[in-house]
Amino acid sequence: MQLFELVSPRLFRPLAGPNRAFYAELLLLLWEECRHTADYSILRAEAVSRAEDYFAALAKPLALDADDAGDEAEQPTRDPHTLALGFLLRLRRTGWLAEQPGSYEEEPALAFVPEVTPLLEALEEILNPRVVTYTGKLYKAWQLLQNVGEEKSPYENVLREVAGDLEALNKSLRALNASIGHYIDRLTRNRTPQEVLELFDQYEEKVVAAAYHRFKTSDNLFNYRAFLEEGLDDCETNYLPQLALDYARVERCAPSEAAPAVRALIQKQRDALEEMSTLIREIDASHVRYRKRAVQRAQFLLLSDRSAQGSVTALLRRYAENIKTPDQLFEPDDGPLAARLKLWPVQVFGEKPLYPPAAPRTDAPLAPVQAGQLDEEQLRREQKLLLDYARMAVTEENVDILARQALAARPSVSASTLADEYPNDFARIIGLHTYSQSPRRCYDIQLTGEWATRGGFRLEEFTLTPARRTPKMTETNKMLEECANYLLNHCFVLGGVEDQRAKYLYVQDHLNEVRAVFAPLGYSVVLYPAPLQAAALVNEHEGSQARLLKYESILLLVLRLLYLQKRESLSASADQVLVTVEEVQAELQKMNLPRRLDQPTLEKLLRTLRRYNLARPVGRLSGLDSCIEVFPTVLLALPDSDLADAAAEVTRTRSELSLYERPEDGTAAVEVEE
């Protein structure tokens, strides 16, 4: 049987119309009066009186919804009696209420249709969730199973009750686990960082019901679980005939079908206990995950508050007003934002970087590759073998790469530790010993005289340390050179990005040395710890900033706006912020620019932002669901204070220009010549 064969097809129309909030409140108000009566009814006069009191307290003009019965939408009114009659009439026409005619001695009444009472209970549960006594349900199940042999109806009074209690308990735990993120989101949204951090002093009390806290901390599940499993085993071993007989009586089935059904029900309870343990682990993990994200929200609010969104919106509005043709989008940006952009790239020193590229590009196009038909499976095998060989080959270069990776964030490491951390690179670990006398090595090893066994191999233990500096080796520090040139080319280095982590750790550990490289040039390196985890190249000389195109500035502002919105949401990952092309397009459409952002243009604009470590595409931007990773450096490239100054300058300029604009109707002030 279908749903709308039992209830009216128009049942949900009041809750989907313009007055849905008032209908929901009125329904719950009447349900509170009717839920304890014998037939869910209330006298019609009393229902009208209750509705009149509600609309009188509301004191708001409302227009009655148009109905399919031929009525038309009326003008808004404040009259409580008119509103009460109109709302109650529509609830009756849409199947929520049914009229009970009166008699000589009884007044007419309105009653809720029985089929809609579960919906009303669900609405009440959403607004006022019931606190589940987790421990009480476990204790009840244990008591019932203890006395199963004394029951005359063991299935009806014991096994079925235990099944219902465990199912209700798991249902409540699932609801708790699913609602933790939403609860913390409501708890911390639109609050200051100080308020968010203060709320965590009462976190367990507010997020987790006290009953669950007692249930978890007193190990009730683990105390009762063994007894519950023993009781279920006892039911299956000693009381199966009695349970099957009672099952056949209650469920009205053949005795031959009862025993398998009882066994299946007992196994279901064992599975419910196992699921309960899994749910508790997931709840604990959810607490940690969402609490961490909420604290990160507070940390990012300390870096950039919500006032920046208004500044970004004002700047985007100014760009939209000034750009009239598609060509203007690709002009250099010389507005207020350009002078405040915190990007100082390599062009300050000239076209050639200090660390030139290995293979400079030419303008000649690449010739097409002529290839015959290849077996794809054979090609994949050959490629895998080639990659494995290149990675595992015991060459001096590969051994040096392993040494740099192992020593990126620590001064020394033992060979046995390396064998545990790199179980698939055993050959290169042995190669550290093989090339330990090479003059070009970047490391030193010191034998300890001990032997270790790893992966079935026995090796002589040694300690790996960076190469000791000698007068011949002090000419160039490769890692310092790489970090310095990387900052000159990209302005930022990020600790949260895999291929930049080693450079960030080097800058963090050798900050004074890195700063000494740039100090004679008037530059400095600023280190931003967690949650940003970034190192920035800074220069306060006026006019030395990078120059972006107007379209690039617009995209940067849009990504910064989306970054803040994502960071305020608990759904954002702790490690990265991803925005879709569709979200970027939606923000740009609000500006009504003269040219729509297509895929080639977006890829071209992102090349510039990627160069400065502000954002990068995740894979190929082939559709609206393609993602762009936005780095926290957008907050450093456009700080809140500079955005506010740029927005204020834009507003001031607009006000000054409005004084010189001539009205279109020709009613400008007339100059009088004497």
N, C-alpha and C positions, 0 to 999 in steps of 0.2 A: 504493500500500500504506500502511495506517495504522500509527501508531507502536506501538500495543499488539497488533498482529499479529506484531511482531518481538520485543517484550519482554513480560514478565509484566505483567498489569493491576495487580498488587499491588506493583509495583516500588518505588513511592515511599512506601509505608506506613511503613517503618522511619524514614524521614527526616521524617515528618509526625507521629509519635507523641510521647509524653512523653519517650522516651529518644533523641530524634533527635540530640542533640549527641554522645552516646556512640556511636551507630551511625556517624555521619559520621567520627569520629576512628578508630574501629576499621576502617572501610572503607579509609581512607587509609593506615592502618598496614599492613594486609595488602597493599594495592596497591603500596606501596613495596617489598615483598618479591617481588611477583609480576610487576611490570611488565617486568622484563628476562629472564624465563624464556621458553622457547619457546612454551608454551601457556598462559601466565598462571596457572600452577598452583603450589600449595604443599602439602607433605605435610600430611595432616590432623592428625597428632600435633603437627607444628610450628605449625600454625595455632592449635590449642588452646593450645599453650604460649605463643604470642605473646599471645593474648587473655587468658590467665590472668595474665601479667605486667602487662598493661595494667590489669586490674581490681584486681590487688593494689596497684599504685601509686596507683590512684584512691582506694581505701580508703573507699568510700561505699556505703551500702546502696541497692540498686536492686531494683525489682520488674519482672519480665519482662513484656513486652507480651502482651496476649491476642491469639491468632491465630485465623483463620477455620477452622483445621483442627480445632477442637473444644477447644483448650486454653483455660483460664481464667487470668486474671491471678493471679499468685502473690504471696505475702507478700514484702516486701523482704528481701533477703539480702546478706551481704557475702562469701559464699563465692566465690572467684575461679573455681573449677572449674565450679560451677553456672552462674554468669553467662556464662562463656565458651561452654559447651555451648548454653545457651539463646539467646544472641545469634547464634552461628554457625548454629544450626538455623533461626532466623527469616530470616537472610540467604539461606539455601538455599531456603526455602519461598517467599520473595518474588521469587526470580529473579535475585539478585545472584551467587550462587555455584552451581556445579554439582559434584556429587560424581563423582569418577572412581574406580571400584572397583579394588582392587589385584589383584595376581596372586600366583603362588607366590613370585616373586622381588621384587616391587614392593609397597610399602605403598600403601594408599588415599590419595587426594589430593583437595583442593578446588581448583577452578579458577574464575576469573571468567568469566562468560558474555561472549563476544566483543562482543556488541551493546552492553554497558554500559561498555566501556572508554572510549569518548569522553566519557561522563559523568564518569568518574573523572578523566580528564585535565582536564576543565573545572573540577572541584572543586579539583584541585591548582593550576590556573592562577589561580583566585580567591585562594587563600591565598598563593601564591608567584608573582606575576606575573613573566614572563620579560622581561628587558631586550632590546629590539629594537635591533639595530645598523643604524640608519637609513642611515648613510653607506655601510656595507658593501653593502647591497642596491642602492643607486644605482650604486656602483662595479661590482658584478657585472653589472648590466643594461647599463652602458656597455661593459664588456669583451665581453659576448656580442654586442652589436650591431656592434662594431668588426670582429668576425671572422665575420659571418654568411655572407659569400661563400665561406668556406673549409669550412663545415660540410656534411657529406653529408646531414644531416637538419635543415635550417634551421628548420622549424616546430617539431619535437619538442624540439630541443636549444637553440634560441635564442628564437623568438618566444613559445612557450608558457611558457618559464622566465621571460622578462622580464615577461610578463603576470602570472604568479603572484607574482613579487617585488614589482611595483608594487601589486598588490592587497593583499598582506600588509602592505606599508608604509603604505598608506592606512588599512587596517583598524587598525593599531597607532596611527596618529595620531588616528583617530576615537575609539579607546578612551581615549587620553591626554586628549583634549579633553573627553570626557564625564566623566572621573573627577577632573578638577582640583578642581571644587567639593566633591565628597565627600572628597577627600584633605585639602584645607585645613580642612574642617569637622572631620574627625577630629583634625587637627593642633592646632586651636585650641580645641576644645570642652573645657569643664571645666578651663580653665587661667586663671591670673591674668593681668591685663593686662600685667604685666612679662614673664611667660613668653611671651605671644603676641608681644610686640614683639621679644623676644630670638630667637624662632624665625625671624623674617624676615631675620636676619643670614645664615642658612643656607638661605634660601628656594629659590634656584635648585637647590641641591644636593639638597634633600629632595623638592621637588615635581616637578621635571623631571629625568628620567634624564640622566646625564652624556652618554650617546650623543646624545640630542636636543640638548643644549646645544652640543656640537661641531657637530652637523648644522646648527644654526641660525646659530651665530655665525661659522662659516667659510664661509657662503654656498654650501654644497655643492650644494643644489638648483639655485641659479642658475648655478653653474659647469657642472654636468652637464646641465642641462635643454637647452641649445642642442645639445650633442653627442647627447643622446638623441633629440631631435626630428630631427636630421640623419640619425641611424641609421634611424629609422622611415620618413623620406622615402625613404631609399635602399632600404629593403625594398620599399616600394610601387612605386618607379620601376624598379629594376634587378633585383630578385630575386623579383618576384611569381610568375613561372612556377614556379620551384623551390619556393617556399613553398606554392603551391597544390597542386603534385604531392605534396609531403610531407604536406600537410594531408589530402588524399584518402586517402593510404595509412594514416595514423595514425587518423583519425576514421572511416574506412570509408564514404566518401560518394562521390557521382559527381563526376568532374572538373569538370563545369560548375557545380557548387555550391561548389567549393572557393575559387575566386578571390574571389567576393563575400564569403565568410565570412572570408577572410584580410584583405581591405580593412576589414571591420567590426571585426576584432580590432585592426588597426593604429590605427584611429580611436579605439577604446576606450582604447588606451594614451596617445594624445594627451589624451583627456579625463581620464585618471588623473593625468597630470602637472599639468593645470590644477586638478583637485580638490586635489592636494597643496599647491599654492600657497594655495588658499582655506583649507584646513585649518590651515596654518601661521599665517595671519592670524587665524583664529578662536582658535587656541591662545594666541597672544600677547594677544588681547583678553580671553580668559578669565583669563589670569594677572593682568592689570591689574584686571579687574572683581572677582574673588574676593579678591585681595590687598587691594583697597580696602575690601571688605565686612568682611574679617577685622580690619583695623585699626579700622574703625568699631565692630566688636564690642568690641574692647579699650577704645575710647573710652567706650562706653556702660557697660562694666563698671566703669570708673573713676567714673562718675556714679551707678550703682546696682548693687551686687553681688547675688549670688544669695541672700544672707540676707534680702532684702526679700520674697522669695516666701514664706518661712515666716511672716513677720509678716502678710502679706496673708491667708494661709490661716487664721491664728489669728483675725484680725478677722472674716473671713467666717463662721467657725464660731461666733463669739459672736453675730453677727447671726442666724444660723439658730436658735440656741438660744433667743433672746429673743423672736423674732417668731412668734406663735402664730396670729394672725388676719390676713386680707388687709388690713384697715383699718390695722394697725400699719405696713405697708409705706409708707404715705403720710403717716405722722406725721413731724414735724420731728426730725431727728437731733440728739440732745443727748448722745451718747456720747463716748468718748475721742477718736475720730477727728475729730469736729466742732471740738473746741477746737484742733486742730493743723492744720486745713486752711489752706493758704496761698492764700486767695482773698479779696481785699478789693474788692468791687464798689462801684458808685455809691451804693447805698443808705446807705452810711455818711454821705453828705452830705445825704440827703433823697431824696424821690421824684423830683424834677425834676433831670435831668442838666444840666451846664453848657452842653451843646450840644443843645438840644431837637430832637426829630424834626420833619421837615418837615410830616408829616400825621399828627396823633394819631389813634389808632384809636377807634372808637365801638363800643357794644354792639349797634347795629342791624345785622341781617343784610343781606348784599348781595342785591339783587333778581336773580332769574335773568335771564340774557341771552337775548333772543328773536332768533333768527337763522334765516334761511331756508336752503335748500339752496345750497351753494357748490361751485363747481368747484375741487377740491383742487389741481390743477395750476396753474390761474390764481391761486389764493390764494398758493401758494408763490412764484410769480413776482412777485406784487405785494409780498409780504413782503420778498423779497430786494431788490427795487428800493428799498423804503422804508428798509430797514436800510442799504443801501449809500449812499443819499442822506443819511441821518442821520449816518453815520460820516464820509463824505467832504465833507459840507457845510462850506464855508469860512465858519464863523461865529466870532465872538470866543470863545465858550465852547469850541468844538472846538479852536481854535488854542491856547488856554490849556491844555487837557488835553494836547495834544501837547508843549507846552513843559515842563509839569510832569513828564511821563513821561521826556522826554529829559534833564532836569536832576536827576532823582531821586537819582542816585548819582555825579554829577560836577559840577564848578563851571562848565564851559563846553563847548560842542560847536560844530563848524562846520556850515554848511549842506550841504556836500558829504557829510559823514559822516552827517547825518540822511537824505539822499537814499539812501545805501547801506543804512542800517538800516531805513528805512521806504519801500521802493520803491513801495508802493501809495498812499502818502499825499503825493504830490508837490504836490497842490493845497494841503494844509494847510501844507506847508513854505513855499510862496510866501505863504500867508496870514500867516505870522510877520512877513514884511516889510510886508504890507498893514496889519496892526493894530499896528505897532511904535510908533505915536504915541498909542495909546489910553490914557487915564488909568487904566483898570481892568486893564491888562495885568499879568501876573506875571513878565515877562521884559524884557530889553533886547537889542538887536542892535547890532553895530558892524560897519559895512561895511569890507571889507579892500581894495577897489579892484580885486580880481581877479575873473576869470570862470571858471566851471566848467561842464562838460557832463555831464549825467546823464540816462539814459533818453531820449536824443534831444532833450533840452531844454537850453538854455543859460541859466544864472542867475548873478546877481551874488553872489559869495561874501560871507558874513557870519558873524560869531561870535555864538552865542546864549549869554547869561548871565542869571542871576537878576536881577530888577529891583532897581536901587539904592534903598536906603531913604532916604526923605526924611522930614521931620517929619510930613507928612500921611499917609505910608504906614506909620508905625510904630504906628498904633492897633491893628492886628490882624495877627497872623501866622497865615494860614489853615492852613498845614501844621502848625504847632505846636499850634494849637487843635484840629485834627482828631486829631492823635496823642494829645494829652492826654485828650480826651474818649473816644477809642477805648480807651485804657488804663483809664479810669474805668468804662467799660461792660463791657469784656471781660477785664480783668486782665492779659492777655498779648497781645503782638503777635509774629507769627512771620515770620521771613525766608524760610522754606521754602514758604510759601503764596503763590500768585501775587498775589492781591488784597490782601495785607498787606505785600508786599516793599518797596514804596515807603515805607510808614510805618516799617518796621524800619530801613531804610537812613537815614531821616531821624533816628530816635532814635539810631542808631549814630554819625552824623556830628555831631549836636547834643545829645549826652547831657547836658552841663552845663546847657544852656538848658531841656531837658525837666525835669531834676531841680529846677531853680530854681522851676518852676511848682508842684511838689508839696511842696517843703521847708517852707513855712509851715504846711502841714496835717499835718506829721509823717510824710509819705510819702517814699519813695525809689523810684528806678527802677534796677533791676539788669539789666545787659546780659550775656547768656550767649552767647558766640561758638559757632562750630561745635564739635561736631556738633549742638548744640541750636538755635542761631540763634534766640534768643527774647529779648524784653525783657519784664520782669515788674514790676508795680506791687507794692510791698512796704510793709507797715505792721506794726510790732511791738506796737501797742497791743492789749492783751488784750480779747477780746470783739468785735472789729471784723470778724471773718471772716464770710464768707457762710454761710448756714444752708441745708443741703441736706435733702431728705427722705431717710428711711432707704433707700428703694429707689434713689435717686440715688447715695447713698454706696456701696451694694452694687455698682451698675453701674460706678461709678468704680473701685472696687477690682478688679473683674473685668477691666476694660479695661487697668488698669495691669499686672495679672498677665500677660495675653495680650501686652501690649506688650513686656515683658521676654523672654517666650518667643520672640516673633517676632524681636526684635533679636539674640538669641543664635543664630538660624538664619541661614545665609548666603543662604537663598532670599529673605530680605526685601530689598526694594528700598532703594537708598541714599537715595531721596527721600521715601518714605512707607511707613507700616506699616498694612496693611489686615487686619482681622479680619472673619470672616463672622458672620452672625447665628447660624448653627449652632454655632460655637465658643462664642459667648456663652451660648447656651441650654445647651450641655453643661456649662459651669461652674456655671450657676445650678441645674441639676438636681441637682448634687452636694449643694446646700444643702437640698434638699427644702423649699422655701418653700411657704407655704399658698396661693400664687397663682402660676400660670404666667405668664411674661412674654409678652403678646400684642403684635401689631404696633402698635396705637394707643398702648399704654402705653410701648413702646420708643421710639416717635417722640416722645412727650411727655417722657420722661426725657432723650432726646438733645438736645432743645431747650435744656435747662438746661446740659448739658455743652458744647454748641456755643456758647452765649452766652459761656462762660468760655474758649473756645478750647482745650478739652480733647479734643474729638472731634467728628466730624460724619459724617452718613450720606453715602455715595456714591450719589447717585441716590435712587430710591424703595426703601424696605425692603419689597419685595413677596414675599420668600421667604427660605428658609434660606441660600441662596447669595448674598444681598445683602451688601454690604460696608460696613464702618464704618472710616473713617480715624481712627486714634488719633494724636494729636500728642505730641511729646516733652514737652509741658508737664505731662503727668500725673506725670512725675518731679519737677517743681518744685512742683506742688500738693500732692503727698504725698511728701516726701523720705524717704529710708531711715531717717534718725535718728528722725524723728517717727513713722514707722510702727512702728519698734522700741519706742519709748516707749509708744505706744498699745497695742501687743500685750502689753507687759509689764504695763501697768495692767489690761488685761483679765484676764490670768492671775492677777495679784495679787488682783483683786476676786473672781474665781471661787474662789480658795483661801480667802479670808476668809469668803465666804458658805457654803462647805462646812462650816465649823466650827459654824454655827448650824442646819444642816439636821437635821431629826428623821428617823431611819431609819424606813422604812415598816413594818418588822416589829414595831415597838413596843419595841425593845430599847434605847431611849435610856436615858441615865443617870438614875437615880432620885434625887431629892432627899430626903435624910433629915432629918427634923425632930427635933430633940432635945427 
